[in-house]
Amino acid sequence: MKALGIDIGGSGIKGAPVDVITGETLTERFRIPTPQPATPQAVAEIVRKVVEHYQWTGPIGCAYPGVVRSGMIESAANVDASWIGTNGPELLEEATECPVTMINDVDAAGIAEMAFGAGAGRTDVVMMLTFGTGIGSAMFVNGVLAPNTEFGHLEFNGMEAEHYAASRVHEELNLSYEEWGARVGEFLRHLQKLFSPDLFILGGGISKYFSKFAHMLEVPTQVEQATFRNQAGIIGAALVGIPSNLAGLASS
């Protein structure tokens, strides 16, 4: 059973066919830079090109960088504001002539990790966090997704948490991995007090350097590096493309 997973990001739109039974990508991913401005029609055109690249005619799951509720887009942090109020699946189905399901991008990444990665088999409270331009989040309770959590926008130290501990801050302030890791640890301890998770999974591009900052986290909760890193959104989106395969992990 296969689906095409597509991950819409602020800098790139990438996709690959995925075996939804094993979670394996079946080819190298194909990536096109995100158009600027990233309006719905401009992004839909790039998605169409990804679909044409694979000559795809089956189901598509699409990860979107914002809140998605019953297919309706409710936020647009890293794409054009005109996305808000758009019916995402309807737009992309018109562009691709394929059935499309959409989900928040970090929810998609979390689904991949829960199905095949660092959270596989867990039935307690698991929180996935991705660190990039902002901080994305996904939370699972007994294997079931609580969608669109957006914990990166929680107020923390007088600002939004992602302005304090996103990997962008590590670069902009020229912090060492230890200095940045200490900030992440502060935020994890804050989340621990609020939600009492049993496992944190850390993803995003900077997660490949996990060994350089893990010792600075100092949180009384298990913390694991994400298994799929930047592929997680593609894999999770593909799983969402065939909802009957999810066994309750997500709703969209």
Sine and cosine of phi, psi and omega as CSV:
sin_phi,cos_phi,sin_psi,cos_psi,sin_omega,cos_omega
0.00,0.00,0.78,-0.62,-0.10,-0.99
-0.78,-0.62,0.45,-0.89,0.17,-0.99
-0.55,-0.84,0.41,-0.91,0.08,-1.00
-1.00,-0.05,0.85,-0.52,0.07,-1.00
-0.99,-0.13,0.75,-0.66,0.03,-1.00
-0.79,-0.61,0.73,-0.68,-0.04,-1.00
-0.89,-0.46,0.93,-0.38,0.02,-1.00
-1.00,0.03,0.88,-0.47,0.03,-1.00
-0.87,-0.50,0.18,-0.98,0.00,-1.00
-0.92,0.38,-0.44,0.90,-0.01,-1.00
-0.93,-0.37,-0.39,0.92,-0.03,-1.00
-0.47,-0.88,0.46,-0.89,0.10,-1.00
-0.89,-0.45,0.87,-0.49,-0.13,-0.99
-0.74,-0.68,0.44,-0.90,-0.02,-1.00
-0.41,-0.91,0.22,-0.98,0.08,-1.00
-0.23,-0.97,0.52,-0.85,0.16,-0.99
-0.94,0.35,0.60,-0.80,-0.07,-1.00
-0.75,-0.67,0.68,-0.73,0.18,-0.98
-0.98,0.19,0.94,-0.33,-0.12,-0.99
-0.97,0.23,-0.14,0.99,0.08,-1.00
-0.99,0.12,-0.60,0.80,-0.05,-1.00
-0.96,-0.28,-0.31,0.95,-0.07,-1.00
0.98,0.18,0.17,0.99,-0.03,-1.00
-1.00,0.04,0.71,-0.71,0.15,-0.99
-0.96,0.27,0.64,-0.77,-0.16,-0.99
-1.00,-0.09,-0.21,0.98,0.07,-1.00
-0.57,-0.82,0.08,-1.00,0.20,-0.98
-0.90,0.44,0.56,-0.83,0.04,-1.00
-0.93,0.36,0.45,-0.89,0.04,-1.00
-0.90,-0.44,0.78,-0.62,-0.11,-0.99
-0.78,-0.62,0.67,-0.74,0.10,-0.99
-0.78,-0.62,0.69,-0.72,0.03,-1.00
-0.84,0.54,0.61,-0.79,0.04,-1.00
-0.92,0.39,0.75,-0.66,-0.01,-1.00
-0.92,0.40,0.48,-0.88,0.06,-1.00
-0.82,-0.57,0.86,-0.51,0.01,1.00
-0.96,0.28,0.48,-0.88,-0.06,-1.00
-1.00,0.03,0.92,0.39,0.03,-1.00
-0.96,0.27,0.30,-0.95,0.03,-1.00
-0.82,0.57,-0.73,0.69,-0.04,-1.00
-0.92,0.40,-0.62,0.78,0.01,-1.00
-0.92,0.39,-0.67,0.75,0.03,-1.00
-0.93,0.37,-0.65,0.76,0.02,-1.00
-0.86,0.51,-0.59,0.81,0.02,-1.00
-0.91,0.41,-0.63,0.78,0.04,-1.00
-0.93,0.36,-0.66,0.75,0.06,-1.00
-0.86,0.52,-0.67,0.75,0.04,-1.00
-0.86,0.51,-0.64,0.77,0.00,-1.00
-0.92,0.40,-0.60,0.80,0.06,-1.00
-0.90,0.43,-0.68,0.73,0.02,-1.00
-0.89,0.46,-0.69,0.72,0.01,-1.00
-0.91,0.42,-0.55,0.83,0.02,-1.00
-0.84,0.54,-0.63,0.78,-0.02,-1.00
-1.00,-0.08,0.02,1.00,-0.07,-1.00
0.77,0.64,0.74,0.67,-0.15,-0.99
-1.00,0.05,0.67,-0.75,0.03,-1.00
-0.75,-0.66,0.08,1.00,-0.06,-1.00
-0.98,-0.20,-0.34,-0.94,-0.03,-1.00
-0.93,0.36,0.54,-0.84,0.00,-1.00
-0.80,-0.59,0.72,-0.70,0.19,-0.98
-0.93,-0.36,0.72,-0.70,-0.10,-1.00
-0.81,-0.59,0.80,-0.60,0.06,-1.00
-1.00,-0.06,0.78,-0.63,-0.09,-1.00
-0.86,-0.50,0.65,-0.76,-0.07,-1.00
-0.99,0.14,0.92,0.38,0.02,-1.00
0.13,-0.99,-0.11,-0.99,-0.04,-1.00
-0.97,0.22,0.77,-0.64,0.06,-1.00
-0.80,-0.60,0.85,-0.53,0.02,-1.00
-0.79,-0.62,0.90,-0.44,-0.04,-1.00
0.77,0.63,0.63,0.78,0.04,-1.00
1.00,0.07,-0.23,0.97,-0.01,-1.00
-1.00,0.04,0.72,-0.70,-0.02,-1.00
-1.00,0.08,0.80,-0.60,-0.08,-1.00
-0.88,-0.48,-0.04,1.00,0.10,-1.00
-0.46,-0.89,0.28,-0.96,-0.09,-1.00
-0.44,-0.90,0.92,0.40,-0.09,-1.00
-0.93,0.37,-0.65,0.76,-0.11,-0.99
-0.88,-0.48,0.23,0.97,0.09,-1.00
-0.73,-0.68,0.02,-1.00,-0.07,-1.00
-0.91,0.41,0.61,-0.79,-0.05,-1.00
-0.88,0.47,-0.33,0.94,0.01,-1.00
-0.92,0.40,-0.16,0.99,0.10,-1.00
-0.91,0.41,-0.51,0.86,-0.09,-1.00
-0.89,0.46,0.80,-0.60,-0.05,-1.00
1.00,-0.02,-0.05,1.00,0.01,-1.00
-0.99,0.15,0.63,-0.77,0.17,-0.98
-0.99,0.11,0.99,-0.17,-0.14,-0.99
-0.88,0.47,-0.79,0.62,0.01,-1.00
-0.86,0.51,-0.64,0.77,0.00,-1.00
-0.88,0.48,-0.69,0.72,0.02,-1.00
-0.87,0.50,-0.74,0.67,-0.09,-1.00
-0.97,0.24,-0.49,0.87,0.09,-1.00
-0.91,0.41,-0.61,0.79,0.05,-1.00
-0.91,0.42,-0.62,0.79,-0.04,-1.00
-0.97,0.26,-0.55,0.83,-0.15,-0.99
-0.95,-0.31,-0.29,0.96,-0.09,-1.00
0.86,0.51,0.54,0.84,0.06,-1.00
-0.78,-0.62,0.43,-0.90,0.11,-0.99
-0.94,0.35,0.74,-0.68,-0.10,-0.99
-0.79,-0.61,0.70,-0.72,0.16,-0.99
-0.87,-0.49,0.67,-0.75,-0.01,-1.00
-0.87,-0.50,0.48,-0.88,-0.02,-1.00
-0.45,-0.89,0.42,-0.91,0.12,-0.99
-0.81,0.58,0.62,-0.79,-0.13,-0.99
-0.90,0.43,-0.64,0.77,-0.01,-1.00
-0.98,0.22,-0.50,0.87,0.16,-0.99
-0.86,0.51,-0.66,0.75,0.05,-1.00
-0.88,0.47,-0.73,0.69,0.01,-1.00
-0.87,0.49,-0.66,0.75,0.02,-1.00
-0.90,0.43,-0.63,0.78,0.04,-1.00
-0.87,0.50,-0.67,0.75,0.04,-1.00
-0.88,0.47,-0.70,0.72,-0.02,-1.00
-0.93,0.37,-0.58,0.82,0.01,-1.00
-0.95,0.30,-0.55,0.83,-0.04,-1.00
-0.98,0.19,-0.67,0.74,-0.17,-0.98
-0.72,-0.70,-0.10,1.00,-0.15,-0.99
-0.90,-0.44,-0.70,-0.72,-0.15,-0.99
-0.91,0.41,-0.35,0.94,0.00,-1.00
-0.98,-0.22,0.11,0.99,-0.07,-1.00
-0.86,0.52,0.76,-0.65,0.04,-1.00
0.99,0.11,-0.06,1.00,-0.03,-1.00
-0.98,0.18,0.70,-0.72,0.03,-1.00
-0.84,-0.54,0.28,0.96,0.04,-1.00
-0.97,-0.25,-0.51,-0.86,-0.02,-1.00
-0.99,-0.13,0.90,-0.45,-0.05,-1.00
-0.87,-0.50,0.72,-0.69,0.04,-1.00
-0.85,-0.52,0.85,-0.53,0.08,-1.00
-0.99,-0.15,0.73,-0.68,0.06,-1.00
-0.78,-0.63,0.72,-0.70,0.08,-1.00
-0.90,-0.43,0.69,-0.72,-0.06,-1.00
-0.91,-0.41,0.88,-0.48,0.00,-1.00
-0.45,-0.89,-0.77,-0.64,0.10,-1.00
-0.86,0.52,-0.60,0.80,0.11,-0.99
-0.78,-0.63,-0.31,-0.95,0.09,-1.00
-0.86,-0.52,0.87,-0.49,0.06,-1.00
-0.98,-0.18,0.36,-0.93,-0.05,-1.00
-0.57,-0.82,0.45,-0.89,0.15,-0.99
-0.52,-0.85,0.68,-0.73,-0.01,-1.00
-0.81,-0.59,0.67,-0.75,-0.02,-1.00
-0.81,-0.58,0.72,-0.70,0.06,-1.00
-0.84,-0.55,0.87,-0.50,-0.09,-1.00
0.81,0.59,0.60,0.80,0.05,-1.00
0.99,0.15,0.02,1.00,-0.04,-1.00
-0.96,-0.26,0.74,-0.67,-0.03,-1.00
-0.97,0.25,0.73,-0.69,0.24,-0.97
-0.99,-0.14,0.98,-0.18,-0.24,-0.97
-0.95,0.30,0.41,-0.91,0.19,-0.98
0.87,0.50,0.72,0.69,-0.07,-1.00
-0.96,0.29,-0.64,0.77,0.09,-1.00
0.82,0.57,0.73,0.68,-0.03,-1.00
-0.93,0.37,-0.30,0.95,0.05,-1.00
-0.89,0.45,-0.28,0.96,0.00,-1.00
-0.99,-0.12,0.07,1.00,0.11,-0.99
-0.88,0.47,0.58,-0.82,0.09,-1.00
-0.95,0.31,0.75,-0.66,-0.03,-1.00
-0.47,-0.88,0.80,-0.60,-0.03,-1.00
0.79,0.61,0.64,0.77,0.09,-1.00
0.98,0.19,0.20,0.98,-0.01,-1.00
-0.46,-0.89,0.10,-1.00,0.15,-0.99
-0.92,0.40,0.64,-0.77,-0.09,-1.00
-0.81,0.58,-0.61,0.79,-0.05,-1.00
-0.94,0.35,-0.35,0.94,0.08,-1.00
-0.98,0.21,-0.20,0.98,0.02,-1.00
-0.98,-0.21,-0.55,0.84,-0.19,-0.98
-0.70,-0.71,0.16,0.99,0.10,-1.00
-0.92,0.38,0.35,-0.94,0.01,-1.00
-0.91,0.41,-0.40,0.91,0.09,-1.00
-0.85,0.53,-0.61,0.79,0.00,-1.00
-0.92,0.40,-0.63,0.78,0.07,-1.00
-0.82,0.57,-0.65,0.76,-0.02,-1.00
-0.98,0.20,-0.72,0.69,-0.10,-0.99
-0.91,0.41,-0.60,0.80,-0.02,-1.00
-1.00,-0.08,0.04,1.00,0.00,-1.00
0.80,0.60,0.72,0.70,0.01,-1.00
-0.98,0.20,0.53,-0.85,0.17,-0.98
-0.94,0.33,0.26,-0.96,0.05,-1.00
-0.88,0.47,-0.57,0.82,0.02,-1.00
-0.92,0.39,-0.69,0.72,0.00,-1.00
-0.90,0.43,-0.69,0.72,0.00,-1.00
-0.93,0.36,-0.65,0.76,0.02,-1.00
-0.87,0.49,-0.56,0.83,0.05,-1.00
-0.90,0.43,-0.62,0.79,0.05,-1.00
-0.90,0.43,-0.70,0.72,0.03,-1.00
-0.87,0.49,-0.67,0.75,0.02,-1.00
-0.87,0.50,-0.66,0.76,0.07,-1.00
-0.85,0.53,-0.71,0.70,-0.03,-1.00
-0.92,0.38,-0.64,0.77,0.04,-1.00
-0.89,0.46,-0.64,0.77,0.02,-1.00
-0.91,0.41,-0.57,0.82,0.07,-1.00
-0.90,0.44,-0.72,0.70,0.03,-1.00
-0.90,0.43,-0.58,0.81,0.04,-1.00
-0.87,0.50,-0.68,0.73,0.00,-1.00
-0.91,0.41,-0.58,0.81,-0.07,-1.00
-0.98,0.18,-0.63,0.78,-0.21,-0.98
-0.83,-0.55,-0.20,0.98,0.01,-1.00
0.76,0.64,0.78,0.63,0.03,-1.00
-0.93,0.36,0.38,-0.92,0.04,-1.00
-1.00,-0.10,-0.30,0.95,-0.01,-1.00
-0.47,-0.88,0.74,-0.67,0.22,-0.97
-0.97,-0.23,0.73,-0.69,0.15,-0.99
-0.91,-0.41,0.84,-0.54,-0.06,-1.00
-0.97,-0.25,0.83,-0.55,-0.01,-1.00
-0.79,-0.62,-0.30,-0.95,-0.12,-0.99
1.00,-0.04,0.24,-0.97,-0.08,-1.00
-0.84,0.55,-0.59,0.80,-0.06,-1.00
-0.95,0.32,-0.23,0.97,-0.03,-1.00
-0.90,0.43,-0.34,0.94,0.05,-1.00
-0.92,0.40,-0.26,0.97,0.05,-1.00
-0.98,-0.21,0.40,0.92,-0.10,-0.99
-0.77,0.64,-0.65,0.76,-0.07,-1.00
-0.90,0.43,-0.33,0.94,-0.04,-1.00
-0.99,0.11,-0.30,0.95,-0.02,-1.00
-0.77,-0.64,-0.12,0.99,-0.09,-1.00
-0.85,0.53,-0.58,0.81,-0.05,-1.00
-0.94,0.34,-0.18,0.98,-0.01,-1.00
-0.99,-0.10,-0.06,1.00,-0.13,-0.99
-0.96,0.29,-0.65,0.76,0.12,-0.99
0.73,0.69,0.85,0.52,0.02,-1.00
-0.83,-0.55,0.67,-0.75,-0.06,-1.00
-0.99,0.17,0.70,0.71,-0.02,-1.00
-0.60,-0.80,0.54,-0.84,0.07,-1.00
-0.88,0.48,0.72,-0.69,0.03,-1.00
-0.80,-0.60,0.79,-0.62,-0.01,-1.00
-0.80,-0.61,0.52,-0.85,0.13,-0.99
-0.96,0.27,0.68,-0.74,0.04,-1.00
-0.88,0.48,0.61,-0.79,-0.03,-1.00
-0.97,0.26,-0.67,0.74,-0.19,-0.98
-0.99,-0.15,-0.17,0.99,0.05,-1.00
0.75,0.66,-0.82,-0.57,-0.11,-0.99
-0.97,0.26,-0.10,1.00,0.07,-1.00
-1.00,0.04,-0.22,0.98,-0.15,-0.99
-0.87,0.49,-0.65,0.76,-0.02,-1.00
-0.89,0.46,-0.65,0.76,0.02,-1.00
-0.90,0.43,-0.73,0.68,-0.05,-1.00
-0.91,0.41,-0.73,0.69,0.00,-1.00
-0.90,0.43,-0.63,0.78,0.04,-1.00
-0.88,0.48,-0.67,0.75,0.02,-1.00
-0.88,0.47,-0.64,0.77,0.04,-1.00
-0.88,0.48,-0.65,0.76,0.02,-1.00
-0.92,0.39,-0.45,0.89,0.01,-1.00
-0.88,0.47,-0.36,0.93,0.07,-1.00
-0.82,-0.58,0.99,0.15,-0.14,-0.99
-0.81,0.58,-0.54,0.84,-0.03,-1.00
-0.91,0.42,-0.26,0.97,0.01,-1.00
-1.00,0.10,-0.14,0.99,-0.20,-0.98
-1.00,0.06,-0.31,0.95,0.01,-1.00
0.78,0.63,0.69,0.73,0.10,-0.99
1.00,0.06,0.08,1.00,-0.01,-1.00
-0.93,0.36,-0.52,0.85,-0.09,-1.00
-0.55,-0.83,0.36,-0.93,0.22,-0.98
-0.74,-0.67,0.49,-0.87,-0.04,-1.00
-0.60,-0.80,0.00,0.00,0.00,0.00
